[in-house]
Every structure is written in C-alpha cells, then in structure tokens.
Amino acid sequence: MPVRALRLIPQVHPRVWGGDLLARRFSRCAQTEGPVGESWEVHGDLLVADGPDQGLTLDELARREGQALLGKRCPPSSTFPLLVKWLDCRDWLSVQVHPDDAVARSLTGDPLARGKTECWYLVEAEEGAEVIHGLAAGVSVEDLARVQGREILSFLHRQVAHADQILYTPAGTVHALGPGLLLLEIQQSSDLTYRLYDWGRVGLDGQPRPLHLPEALRSLRDSRPEPLWNLPSAGVGQPRLACPHFALETLTGSARWSPAGLSLEILALVRGEGRLEVGGQTERVVPGDVLVVPASAPEVHLELPAGGLVVRVRLPEPS
C-alpha cells in the first residue's frame, strides 16, 4: 500500500442523549435529523475517503496489508482492532457495562467476539458535568443485583468531570457519561453494551430502550479487571495512559517520529489547525480530523500552532 495517512468517511449515529456539538465543532452530521451522539471516525467498516485505496474498508485494508498497516504489536486478526469516536453528551447515557473478551464470547456465542475496554479523553466539560464510574465504596455486584430502576444510582460512584481528563474504563466497569461533555472515546472494536438503567426514557423511535440486566450483571461479575500498564519513560509527546489494548499520548508543537513497523497510529486533532506529513505527502489538519497512520510509515512530521493538541493512539508495548 502507498504509505500515507488514511482519512476515513465518518459515520454519524443519532442518539437520544446526543446534541449538535459535533455539527458545530467538526462539521459532522449536516444531513442527519435529530440529536447526534456519536461520530465513528476509525472503525473496520468505514471507507477510505480518498487516494488509491478509496472505497475500501479499513478491515479490507487490514486483511490485505497485515503488519504493514497494523504493525508487529497487533495480534493476528482479520479486522481492525480499535474503534475511535467523538461523543456529544447532552443528556445522561444509560448506566451500562461492557464485557471482556471471554464474557463477550460466552454471551454471544461468537468465538471471535471482542470485549470492550475503553477510555475517554474529555475535550470539553461544562461546569458541574459528572460521570458515573464504578461502584460506590463498599458496594458489591451482589448488592447491585438486589435493586432495580432508579435505586441503582445510590450504589454507584459519581464524580465531577474536567476538560483534559482521561478516564479509563476497563471491561466490567459500570459507568455512564453525563450531560455537558464532548469527548474522544478510544476502545476495542466492539459495540457490546448492556444497560442496567436508562433514566425511564424512550428512544428516538418513541419506544422504551431495552435493558439487559442478566448480561450486565454477568459482565460486572465475571469480566477480569485489566490494570493500567506502566507508562513508557519517554514518548514523542506526553504519555497519558497505557493498557493491554491501547496507549495514549498528547502532542503539542512540532514532533517528528517513525512508527518503526511496531504499531498502527491514530492521530486525533483536538485543538488548532496544523500540518501533517506522512510518506512525503503533506496535508492540513483541522479540529475533529482523525487519521490512521500505517505502521510501515517511514516518518511522521506534525506541526501544530501554539495551543494546538493531538491525541496519539497506538497499540501498547508489551508489559
């Protein structure tokens, strides 16, 4: 494949809890009716937007190119391992939990199913915005299993959210994002979500959204906790998080580096208009842009203005 940064065609998803920030900030969703909660920026089903691979999906490229795209750190797979999206939270998301790989395969019967460990980079947080993240102190899964409906909320840990905060949500963690948040979500490529509580509302179709109490409680109980890994002592930018599925840095100013064949890279521009050069091809990047850099790229050169910021995502170094 020509070594260049890959732009994909984003896929927007209306959500009952969404708003209009993705359209106003990043020119997404112009043709979509209703509140938009998610814009999927990197996913195996998305199409390459331009260049010689235009019209191919990212999964098709992954199967064709293998390590040249994914890198030596990627376990053997026929699909792209990560999903990256922008989220606009105008209302509470459901109180939910995701399974790990083993529980996902057991619940779905699919031996190739992935679980869903994720993290959030909070780009904007209105004053007083909150998230639910984990069980309250002293609460067990058995305690939670004995209650339903709004009573569940008193058993959960609630905390104030802040811009530039990163929250790690390994599979098996009960959670909910609150109103007033714009964020970048990085996760395993999986959409398995099991709801415990949904605030008594109906969906965009006017029908109550289903709950998945047995699956959610099983995911809470049986998913094995995945700890954070030690951050590398030095990176291209500021190391912020590393776990078994991905590693994050934030980049500012000018940076030049090589992926060295080790890992695919995902670059998400949060602030500022910059320039990105990959494989001798230079292009302008603007807030909201999310690009995939193949592991085989010989060199990457990023130029950002004062105050500019990019989130760089890679597959992690072995622990």
Secondary structure, 3 states (H helix, E strand, C coil): CCCCCEEECCEEEEEEEEECHHHHHHCCCCCCCCCEEEEEEECCCCEECCCCCCCCEHHHHHHHHCHHHHCCCCCCCCCCCEEEEEEEECCCCCEEECCCHHHHHHHHCCCCCCCCCEEEEEEEECCCCEEEEEECCCCCHHHHHCCCHHHHHHHEEEEECCCCCEEEECCCCCEEECCCEEEEEEEECCCCCEEEECCCCECCCCCECCCCHHHHHHHHHHCCCCCCCCCCCCCCCEEEEECCCCEEEEECCEEEECCCCCCCEEEEEEECCEEEEECCEEEEECCCCEEEECCCCCCEEEECCCCCEEEEEECCCCC
